[in-house]
Amino acid sequence: MAADLTEKVVSLAKRRGFVFPSSEIYGGFRSTWDYGPLGVLLKRNVMEAWWRAMVQERDDIVGIDAAILMAPRVWEASGHLATFTDPLVDCRNCKERWRADQIGDACPKCGSKDLTEARPFHLMFKTHVGPVEDAASVAYLRPETAQGIFVNFANVLQASRKKPPFGIAQQGKSFRNEITPGNFIFRTREFEQMEMEFFVPPDQGPQWFEYWCQQRLNWYVNLGIPKDKLRLRPHDPEELSHYSTGTADVEFDYPWGWGELEGVANRTNYDLTKHSEFSGEKLEYFDQATGERYVPHVIEPAAGVGRSMMAFLLAAYDEDEVGGEARTILHLHPKLAPYKVAVLPLSKKDTLTPLAKQVAATLRARFATDYDETQSIGRRYRRQDEAGTPFCVTVDFESLDDQAVTIRDRDTLAQDRVPVENLVQEIEARLEG
């Protein structure tokens, strides 16, 4: 199944409303995607799971939400204006353009080896701020969320009263003018990032780097990706960014091979030092206990929401048979599943509808809940399995008498009778379990 797994997941994603091609009625717009009713829920759940693990459940990390548009000097200081490029080549035969470091010596489209010399291509999107389009109004869409954290270091340090080691987390849109986007939502020009900058005393950089590598690997495992589908790959020296003394990628075994899921980098004190130099502001920490003053080093775990979603979908996708009938199923972790529970009245008859809708309203106050009363109960189960819904609650005619409903488990197919008055607690216990 691995060979066509991507195709199957892409087909399911569109059919069930996870991801649609953007501007599809106009023929689409390359490498842009819209998240549908199930996709936006999955996306929110991935981001909330990250925020819970990185901010809510810790006392050493706080959050911010910085602007997408920033002073152009920010990108000059960070090195993006000078170095944020990819090598671009043209195929003289079919006129396609490619990243030179990703295609070898032949054009992937036509096979021609008649390629131009590689030249640097700048990845930042340029725009203008204000009514006049001139050199003074040039600005850039941010290519990463990290710089918004660095330029706010002193503000957060003062407002939060934290001291190293501590982190600042941020989620938000970033934009990169990729030469060859592709593989569905794996590489896109507009994407959502989940980044955290962890500021540490200079001598503690290596140990915190190892700590965050393991923490981030474990996060994916704890949310249902099998350990054998993940690995930590340290970067070779020639791969390292200009600011990094050590980087490791959490990689996922995609159908096309191992690829980056998340990067963890030791950025040293490069960014704070550069922004201090360019802005004239001191970006350092003074330890009153020791009298020491230093520019903290930074460990950065940086993840993409789209890549994470794709890995979770690929890892969760499965096919089996139930009662001799083929079934497609997403074994999504309950914390990520778009709907936690679906309410399915056995019949559309008016006698069942009031109770079924009452049960759905009760559950909806606590959980993302779907309500489905069309077609046979078997078809409705299959729809929920395909959407990754962990639990289905069936309201039948006996429910009118005994005030109980049946909970069906997506993965085990076990069905248990539960009193309506205990239903919320039962679903809650199963989701936590």
Secondary structure, 3 states (H helix, E strand, C coil): CHHHHHHHHHHHHHHHCCEEECCHHHCCCCCCEEECHHHHHHHHHHHHHHHHHHHHCCCCEEECCCCCECCHHHHHHHCHHHHCEEEEEEECCCCCEEEHHHCCCCCCCCCCCCECCCEEEECCCEEECCCCCCHHHEEEECCCCHHHHHCCHHHHHHHHCCCCCEEEEEEEEEECCCCCCECCCCECCEEEEEEEEEEECHHHHHHHHHHHHHHHHHHHHHCCCCHHHEEEEECCHHHCCCCCCEEEEEEEEECCEEEEEEEEEEEECHHHHHHHHHHCCCCCEEECCCCEEECCEEEEEEEEHHHHHHHHHHHHEEEEEECCEEEEEECCCCCCCCCCEEEEECCCCCCCHHHHHHHHHHHHCCCCEEECCCCCHHHHHHHHHHHCCCEEEEECCCHHHHCEEEEEECCCCCEEEEEHHHHHHHHHHHHHC
